[in-house]
């Protein structure tokens, strides 16, 4: 096993970061949940450090990810947690809102979705 991260390592890290952001968690919060330093979570997210199966299980629990549903049967690609840059920006901004602001945004999105479905 080489020391350079593979494309899969980098993609896994990106997916973990997207999942963390979607939950509004900091690297420090995830690190605490799995018993490592925040810098280690950063290395996982950047694909610099490979993730063992046991650590991946811990990350899945902390990030509420069912890896059976996110990795294709051949393990070669991911099938969820795809976010465009503008979606990530929304997630990052949404995570900074207070509870009442989040409720207002959710109501707006629900109404926009209904209007879109009616077309």
C-alpha positions in Angstrom: 0.0 0.0 0.0 1.6 3.3 -1.1 1.7 6.4 1.0 -0.1 8.6 -1.6 -3.9 8.8 -1.2 -5.9 7.1 -3.9 -8.8 8.7 -5.7 -11.1 6.6 -3.5 -9.5 8.0 -0.3 -9.9 11.5 -1.5 -13.6 10.9 -2.5 -14.3 9.2 0.8 -12.9 12.2 2.6 -15.0 14.6 0.5 -18.1 12.6 1.2 -17.4 12.5 5.0 -16.9 16.3 5.0 -20.2 16.8 3.1 -22.0 14.6 5.6 -20.5 16.4 8.5 -21.5 19.8 7.1 -25.0 18.6 6.3 -25.4 17.7 10.0 -23.9 21.1 11.1 -21.1 19.4 13.0 -17.6 20.7 13.5 -14.5 18.6 12.9 -13.9 18.9 16.7 -17.4 17.4 17.4 -16.8 14.5 15.1 -13.3 14.0 16.5 -14.7 13.8 20.0 -17.4 11.4 19.0 -14.8 8.9 17.5 -12.0 9.5 20.0 -9.4 11.3 17.8 -8.0 14.8 17.4 -9.7 17.3 15.2 -6.6 17.3 13.0 -7.1 13.6 12.3 -10.7 14.3 11.1 -9.2 17.0 8.9 -6.7 14.5 7.4 -9.5 12.0 6.8 -11.6 14.6 5.0 -8.6 15.7 2.9 -7.9 12.1 2.0 -4.3 12.4 3.5 -4.9 9.6 6.0 -6.6 6.3 5.1 -9.5 5.2 7.3 -9.6 1.7 8.8 -12.8 -0.3 8.7 -13.4 0.1 12.5 -12.8 3.9 12.3 -15.1 4.0 9.2 -17.8 2.3 11.3 -17.3 4.9 14.1 -17.5 7.7 11.5 -20.7 6.2 10.1 -22.3 6.2 13.5 -21.2 9.8 14.3 -22.3 11.1 10.9 -25.5 8.9 10.6 -24.3 7.3 7.4 -25.3 3.8 6.4 -22.2 2.8 4.3 -24.1 -0.1 2.9 -26.2 2.5 1.1 -23.4 4.9 0.2 -20.8 2.7 -1.4 -21.7 0.7 -4.5 -21.6 -3.1 -4.2 -18.1 -3.3 -5.8 -16.9 -0.5 -3.5 -15.7 1.5 -6.4 -18.0 4.5 -6.2 -20.3 6.4 -3.9 -24.0 6.8 -4.6 -25.1 9.6 -2.2 -24.0 12.8 -0.4 -23.4 14.6 -3.7 -23.5 18.4 -3.2 -22.9 21.1 -5.7 -20.9 24.1 -4.5 -24.0 26.2 -4.1 -25.6 23.4 -2.1 -22.6 23.3 0.2 -22.8 27.0 0.7 -26.4 26.7 1.7 -25.6 23.9 4.2 -22.8 25.9 5.7 -24.9 29.0 6.0 -28.0 27.1 7.3 -25.9 25.6 10.1 -25.1 29.1 11.4 -28.8 30.0 11.8 -30.7 29.7 15.1 -33.7 27.4 15.5 -36.4 29.9 14.6 -34.5 31.0 11.5 -34.0 27.4 10.4 -37.8 26.8 10.8 -38.5 29.9 8.6 -36.1 28.7 5.9 -37.6 25.2 6.1 -41.0 26.6 5.6 -39.9 28.6 2.6 -38.2 25.6 1.0 -41.3 23.5 1.6 -43.5 26.1 -0.1 -41.1 26.4 -3.0 -41.1 22.6 -3.4 -44.9 22.5 -3.4 -45.0 25.2 -6.1 -42.4 23.3 -8.1 -44.4 20.0 -7.8 -47.6 21.8 -9.0 -46.1 22.7 -12.3 
